[in-house]
Amino acid sequence: MNTNSELSKSILFSPWTYFAMAYGWSWTFWGLAARSGISLNTASGIGLEMLGLLGPAIAGVGLTYLTQGKTGRHDYWQRVIDTKRISLRWYAIILLFFPALSVLAALLDVLSGGSGATWGGAVKHLALIPTLITLFFPAFMEELGWRGYALDRLQWRWSALVSSLILGILWAFWHTPLFFFKDTIMYNMGFGSLAFWTFIISTICPTIYLTWIFNNTNRSTLSGILWHAWANGWAALFTLTALASHYLVVLWILAVIAIILLWGPGTLMGKGATRQSILKLNGAD
């Protein structure tokens, strides 16, 4: 009986259980939409997309309540709402880092003879409130899982860099059914295309960047929510050309290489930080 109990506990605490749950939930609804040929531009399409987006949150919140006591549950939600974990310096990094890279990518495109970017094209005809909901809802639902739950479990076992790579790859490919879901942004990119691989890299690199922020803001889930929502909004406001998007990928790669070199791959918290810094932060034994 004790062995079975320990096995069950081990399975519940495993990060792979989280990913199985998040993938299983999201892919069920998005796969149904893709298989049925339902367009995102229909009420049923929007409903299926929204239901799929709940996957990371359901897995993260559900496993938190299954594996954590009162203290752990309180910590989970505190990291979502506590604005004081993020200093002004890190708020600036959250809000300015991605726009700076985007503007630089556009400038490089202009210097190459391109047009760089268009301003406000994706949102100028949309109502403000629905647009804000559209930008915030995916960020909130996803970050309750990716940073809110999974990142801690990965960093219990691996370094910050390895954890980020695992999370980034799985986060990127979690979107796969959307490439077959008619009229989504991913569908218009085309599965296996250059735009597809650009998207994959453009998800993995920010994951390393977000771990850097997460570890330096006392595991703030709010930091991920703010960046994710703001990145969605900025990308809609400042639409890069195809070439500028490729420049952005190169800039992301260079940026995360610099972060890794300057802050150290083990913790992404600075050269003086040790492995124990991560374990102490997230409460692992």
C-alpha positions as CSV (number, residue, x, y, z in Angstrom):
1,M,0.0,0.0,0.0
2,N,2.8,2.4,0.9
3,T,4.6,1.6,-2.4
4,N,1.4,2.4,-4.4
5,S,1.0,5.6,-2.5
6,E,4.5,6.7,-3.1
7,L,4.1,5.8,-6.8
8,S,0.9,7.8,-7.1
9,K,2.6,10.8,-5.4
10,S,5.6,10.6,-7.7
11,I,3.3,10.6,-10.8
12,L,1.3,13.6,-9.6
13,F,4.5,15.6,-8.8
14,S,6.1,14.7,-12.1
15,P,6.3,17.6,-14.6
16,W,5.3,15.2,-17.4
17,T,1.9,14.7,-15.7
18,Y,1.3,18.4,-16.0
19,F,2.3,18.4,-19.7
20,A,0.2,15.3,-20.4
21,M,-2.8,17.0,-18.9
22,A,-2.3,20.4,-20.6
23,Y,-1.7,18.8,-24.0
24,G,-4.6,16.3,-23.5
25,W,-7.1,19.0,-22.7
26,S,-6.0,21.6,-25.3
27,W,-5.5,19.1,-28.2
28,T,-8.9,17.5,-27.6
29,F,-10.7,20.8,-28.4
30,W,-8.4,22.1,-31.0
31,G,-8.1,18.7,-32.7
32,L,-11.9,18.6,-32.9
33,A,-12.0,21.9,-34.6
34,A,-9.2,21.0,-37.0
35,R,-10.7,17.6,-37.8
36,S,-14.2,19.1,-38.4
37,G,-12.9,22.0,-40.5
38,I,-14.4,24.6,-38.2
39,S,-13.3,28.1,-38.8
40,L,-12.1,30.4,-36.0
41,N,-14.3,33.0,-37.5
42,T,-17.4,31.2,-36.2
43,A,-19.0,31.1,-32.8
44,S,-18.2,27.4,-32.4
45,G,-14.6,28.0,-33.6
46,I,-14.1,30.7,-31.0
47,G,-15.6,28.5,-28.3
48,L,-13.3,25.6,-29.2
49,E,-10.3,27.9,-29.2
50,M,-11.1,29.3,-25.8
51,L,-11.8,25.9,-24.3
52,G,-8.4,24.7,-25.6
53,L,-6.7,27.6,-24.1
54,L,-7.9,26.5,-20.6
55,G,-5.5,23.4,-20.8
56,P,-2.4,24.9,-19.0
57,A,-4.6,26.6,-16.4
58,I,-6.6,23.5,-15.6
59,A,-3.5,21.3,-15.4
60,G,-1.6,23.9,-13.2
61,V,-4.4,24.7,-10.8
62,G,-5.7,21.1,-10.7
63,L,-2.3,19.6,-9.8
64,T,-1.5,22.4,-7.3
65,Y,-4.7,21.5,-5.4
66,L,-3.9,17.8,-5.7
67,T,-0.3,18.0,-4.6
68,Q,-0.1,21.0,-2.3
69,G,-1.4,21.9,1.1
70,K,-2.8,25.2,2.3
71,T,0.6,26.9,2.2
72,G,1.4,25.7,-1.3
73,R,-2.0,26.7,-2.6
74,H,-1.6,30.2,-1.1
75,D,1.8,30.5,-2.6
76,Y,0.5,29.6,-6.0
77,W,-2.1,32.4,-6.0
78,Q,0.1,34.9,-4.2
79,R,2.6,34.7,-7.1
80,V,-0.2,35.6,-9.5
81,I,-1.4,38.7,-7.7
82,D,1.6,40.0,-5.7
83,T,2.8,43.1,-7.6
84,K,5.6,43.8,-5.1
85,R,7.7,40.8,-6.2
86,I,8.5,42.8,-9.3
87,S,10.8,45.8,-8.8
88,L,10.7,48.8,-11.1
89,R,13.7,47.5,-12.9
90,W,12.1,44.3,-13.8
91,Y,8.8,46.0,-14.8
92,A,10.9,48.0,-17.2
93,I,12.5,44.8,-18.6
94,I,9.1,43.2,-18.9
95,L,7.6,46.1,-20.8
96,L,10.5,47.4,-22.9
97,F,12.6,44.4,-23.8
98,F,10.4,43.0,-26.5
99,P,9.4,46.3,-28.1
100,A,13.1,47.3,-28.3
101,L,13.9,44.1,-30.1
102,S,11.0,44.5,-32.5
103,V,11.9,48.1,-33.3
104,L,15.5,47.1,-33.9
105,A,14.4,44.3,-36.2
106,A,12.2,46.7,-38.1
107,L,15.1,49.2,-38.4
108,L,17.3,46.4,-39.8
109,D,14.7,45.6,-42.3
110,V,14.4,49.3,-43.3
111,L,18.2,49.4,-43.7
112,S,17.9,46.4,-46.0
113,G,15.4,48.2,-48.2
114,G,12.2,46.9,-46.6
115,S,9.3,48.7,-44.9
116,G,10.1,47.4,-41.4
117,A,6.6,47.3,-39.9
118,T,3.1,48.7,-39.9
119,W,1.6,50.4,-36.9
120,G,-1.8,49.4,-35.5
121,G,-2.9,47.4,-38.5
122,A,-4.1,44.3,-36.6
123,V,-6.2,46.2,-34.1
124,K,-7.3,49.5,-35.5
125,H,-10.7,48.2,-36.6
126,L,-11.4,46.2,-33.4
127,A,-13.3,47.4,-30.3
128,L,-11.1,48.1,-27.3
129,I,-12.6,45.9,-24.7
130,P,-12.9,42.7,-26.8
131,T,-9.3,43.3,-28.0
132,L,-8.0,43.6,-24.4
133,I,-9.9,40.4,-23.4
134,T,-8.4,38.6,-26.5
135,L,-4.9,39.7,-25.5
136,F,-5.2,39.0,-21.8
137,F,-7.2,35.8,-21.7
138,P,-4.6,33.5,-23.4
139,A,-1.8,35.0,-21.4
140,F,-3.6,34.5,-18.1
141,M,-4.7,30.9,-18.9
142,E,-1.4,29.8,-20.2
143,E,0.8,31.4,-17.5
144,L,-1.2,29.8,-14.7
145,G,0.4,26.6,-16.1
146,W,3.7,27.3,-17.8
147,R,5.3,29.6,-15.2
148,G,2.7,29.2,-12.5
149,Y,3.2,25.4,-12.2
150,A,5.5,23.7,-14.7
151,L,8.6,25.8,-14.4
152,D,9.1,25.1,-10.6
153,R,8.7,21.3,-11.2
154,L,11.3,21.4,-14.0
155,Q,13.8,23.5,-11.9
156,W,13.5,21.0,-9.1
157,R,15.3,18.6,-11.4
158,W,17.3,20.5,-13.9
159,S,19.2,23.8,-14.3
160,A,17.4,27.0,-15.3
161,L,18.6,26.7,-18.9
162,V,17.7,23.1,-19.4
163,S,14.3,23.6,-17.7
164,S,13.7,26.6,-20.0
165,L,14.6,24.6,-23.1
166,I,12.3,21.7,-22.1
167,L,9.5,24.1,-21.3
168,G,10.1,26.2,-24.4
169,I,10.0,23.2,-26.8
170,L,6.9,21.8,-25.2
171,W,5.2,25.2,-25.0
172,A,5.9,25.8,-28.7
173,F,4.7,22.4,-29.9
174,W,1.6,22.6,-27.7
175,H,0.3,25.1,-30.4
176,T,0.6,22.4,-33.1
177,P,-3.2,21.7,-33.6
178,L,-3.7,25.5,-34.2
179,F,-1.7,25.1,-37.4
180,F,-4.6,22.9,-38.7
181,F,-7.4,25.0,-37.1
182,K,-8.9,27.0,-40.0
183,D,-8.3,30.8,-40.0
184,T,-6.1,30.9,-36.9
185,I,-2.8,32.9,-37.2
186,M,-0.9,29.6,-37.1
187,Y,-3.1,28.1,-39.8
188,N,-2.2,31.0,-42.1
189,M,1.5,30.4,-41.4
190,G,1.3,26.7,-42.5
191,F,2.6,23.7,-40.7
192,G,6.2,22.9,-41.4
193,S,6.8,26.2,-43.3
194,L,9.6,28.7,-42.6
195,A,7.0,30.8,-40.6
196,F,6.3,27.6,-38.5
197,W,9.9,27.2,-37.5
198,T,10.3,30.9,-36.9
199,F,7.3,30.6,-34.5
200,I,8.9,27.6,-32.7
201,I,12.2,29.5,-32.2
202,S,10.3,32.6,-31.2
203,T,8.6,30.7,-28.4
204,I,11.7,28.9,-27.1
205,C,13.9,32.0,-26.8
206,P,11.3,34.0,-24.8
207,T,11.0,31.1,-22.5
208,I,14.6,31.4,-21.5
209,Y,14.0,35.2,-21.1
210,L,10.9,34.6,-19.0
211,T,12.8,32.1,-16.7
212,W,15.4,34.8,-16.2
213,I,12.6,37.2,-15.1
214,F,10.8,34.6,-13.1
215,N,13.9,33.6,-11.0
216,N,14.8,37.2,-10.4
217,T,11.3,38.3,-9.3
218,N,10.8,35.7,-6.5
219,R,9.0,33.3,-8.9
220,S,6.4,35.8,-10.0
221,T,3.7,34.3,-12.2
222,L,2.4,37.8,-12.7
223,S,5.6,38.7,-14.5
224,G,4.9,36.0,-17.1
225,I,1.2,37.1,-17.4
226,L,2.2,40.8,-17.9
227,W,4.9,40.0,-20.5
228,H,2.8,37.5,-22.4
229,A,-0.2,39.8,-22.6
230,W,1.9,42.8,-23.5
231,A,3.8,40.8,-26.1
232,N,0.5,39.8,-27.7
233,G,-0.6,43.4,-27.7
234,W,2.6,44.8,-29.0
235,A,2.8,42.2,-31.9
236,A,-0.8,43.3,-32.9
237,L,0.1,47.0,-32.7
238,F,3.5,46.7,-34.4
239,T,3.3,44.2,-37.2
240,L,6.7,43.3,-38.6
241,T,7.3,42.4,-42.2
242,A,8.4,38.8,-43.0
243,L,12.1,39.8,-43.2
244,A,11.9,41.9,-40.0
245,S,10.4,38.8,-38.3
246,H,13.4,36.8,-39.3
247,Y,15.7,39.6,-38.0
248,L,13.7,39.4,-34.7
249,V,14.4,35.7,-34.4
250,V,18.2,36.4,-34.7
251,L,17.9,39.2,-32.2
252,W,16.1,36.9,-29.7
253,I,18.8,34.3,-30.1
254,L,21.5,36.9,-29.5
255,A,19.6,38.3,-26.5
256,V,19.2,35.0,-24.7
257,I,22.8,34.0,-25.4
258,A,23.8,37.3,-23.7
259,I,21.5,36.5,-20.7
260,I,22.9,33.0,-20.3
261,L,26.5,34.3,-20.5
262,L,25.9,37.2,-18.1
263,W,23.6,35.5,-15.6
264,G,24.8,31.9,-15.7
265,P,22.9,28.9,-17.2
266,G,22.5,27.2,-13.8
267,T,20.1,29.7,-12.2
268,L,19.9,32.7,-14.6
269,M,20.2,34.7,-11.4
270,G,23.7,36.0,-11.6
271,K,27.1,34.3,-11.3
272,G,27.0,34.4,-7.5
273,A,23.8,32.4,-7.3
274,T,23.9,28.6,-6.7
275,R,21.6,25.7,-7.4
276,Q,20.4,26.1,-3.8
277,S,19.0,29.5,-4.7
278,I,16.5,27.9,-7.0
279,L,15.5,25.2,-4.6
280,K,15.1,27.6,-1.7
281,L,13.0,29.9,-3.9
282,N,10.5,27.2,-4.9
283,G,10.5,25.3,-1.7
284,A,12.0,22.0,-3.0
285,D,13.8,19.8,-0.5
